[in-house]
Amino acid sequence: MTPFGQKVRHYRAARGISLKKMSADLGVTPAYFSALEHGHRGRPGSGLVQQICGYFDLMWDEAEELRRLAELSHPRVVVDTAGLSPKATHLANLLAERIDKLDEQTIEWVLAEIESRDGSLKGPVY
């Protein structure tokens, strides 16, 4: 599940709305929406994110958070390290090779460590 999908599922559950109903209301298929939530499709377009914000009456911070989560929810990330240091390339490759073997505690630690070094990189709250 993507961060975006997790948040949308949270909003649906809090309001008692099924995936099927929400999909019909927004004019997309349940299969597409399910694949989007689970990261089997690319990140949602800005138009769909706007529709979802309107659907849940999200304002200001909540809408901005959902937009940010959509941006962070691309299931296939490409990291361009051209022009960066050899260590940056090493890090990108190591992460790509081993991310599927990291447990949640380690992932949380890595995220916190990176985010603590640059406040502008502060990520979403899951």
C-alpha positions in Angstrom: 0.0 0.0 0.0 1.2 3.5 -0.8 1.2 6.4 1.7 -1.5 8.0 -0.5 -3.5 4.8 -0.6 -3.3 4.4 3.2 -4.5 7.9 3.8 -7.4 7.6 1.4 -8.4 4.2 2.9 -8.3 6.0 6.4 -10.7 8.7 5.1 -13.0 6.1 3.5 -13.1 4.0 6.7 -13.7 7.0 8.9 -16.7 7.9 6.8 -17.9 4.4 6.2 -17.5 4.6 2.4 -16.6 1.5 0.4 -14.0 1.6 -2.4 -16.8 0.6 -4.8 -19.0 3.5 -3.9 -16.2 6.1 -3.9 -14.9 4.8 -7.2 -18.4 5.1 -8.7 -18.9 8.6 -7.2 -15.6 9.7 -8.7 -16.1 8.0 -12.1 -13.2 5.6 -11.9 -13.3 1.8 -11.8 -12.9 0.0 -8.4 -10.0 -2.0 -10.0 -8.1 1.2 -10.9 -8.7 2.7 -7.5 -7.6 -0.5 -5.7 -4.5 -0.7 -7.9 -3.7 3.0 -7.1 -4.1 2.5 -3.4 -1.8 -0.6 -3.5 0.9 0.9 -5.7 0.2 -1.2 -8.7 -0.4 2.0 -10.7 1.6 5.1 -11.0 0.9 8.0 -8.7 -2.5 9.7 -9.1 -2.9 12.8 -11.3 -3.5 16.2 -9.8 -7.0 16.2 -11.1 -8.0 13.0 -9.3 -6.3 14.2 -6.1 -8.3 17.4 -6.3 -11.5 15.3 -6.8 -10.7 13.2 -3.7 -10.0 16.3 -1.7 -13.4 17.7 -2.7 -15.0 14.3 -2.1 -13.8 14.3 1.5 -14.2 18.0 2.0 -10.5 18.3 2.8 -9.3 21.9 3.4 -5.9 23.5 3.8 -3.5 21.3 5.7 -5.4 18.0 5.0 -5.6 18.7 1.3 -1.9 19.7 1.1 -1.0 16.5 3.0 -2.9 14.4 0.6 -1.2 16.1 -2.4 2.2 15.5 -0.8 1.4 11.8 -0.1 0.3 11.5 -3.8 3.7 12.8 -4.9 5.5 10.4 -2.5 3.5 7.4 -3.7 5.1 6.5 -7.0 5.6 2.8 -6.9 8.6 2.7 -9.2 11.2 5.4 -8.3 14.1 6.3 -10.5 17.0 8.0 -8.7 19.4 10.0 -10.9 22.7 10.2 -9.2 24.6 11.7 -12.1 26.8 14.4 -10.9 26.5 13.4 -7.2 29.3 11.8 -5.1 30.2 8.1 -5.4 28.8 7.7 -1.9 25.4 9.0 -3.0 25.4 6.5 -5.9 26.4 3.8 -3.5 23.5 4.7 -1.2 20.9 4.8 -4.0 22.0 1.4 -5.3 22.2 -0.2 -1.9 18.7 1.0 -1.0 17.4 -0.3 -4.3 18.9 -3.7 -3.8 17.9 -4.1 -0.2 14.7 -2.2 0.6 12.6 -5.3 0.3 14.6 -6.9 3.1 14.3 -4.0 5.6 11.9 -4.3 8.5 9.5 -1.5 9.5 11.6 -0.5 12.4 14.7 0.0 10.2 12.7 1.9 7.6 11.3 4.2 10.3 14.8 4.8 11.6 16.2 5.6 8.1 13.3 8.0 7.4 13.7 9.7 10.8 17.5 10.0 10.3 17.2 11.6 6.8 14.4 13.9 7.8 16.2 15.1 11.0 19.1 16.3 8.9 17.0 18.6 6.7 13.7 20.0 8.1 12.5 20.7 4.6 12.4 17.0 4.0 9.9 16.4 6.8 7.7 13.5 5.6 4.0 12.7 6.2 2.6 11.1 9.3 1.3 7.6 8.7 
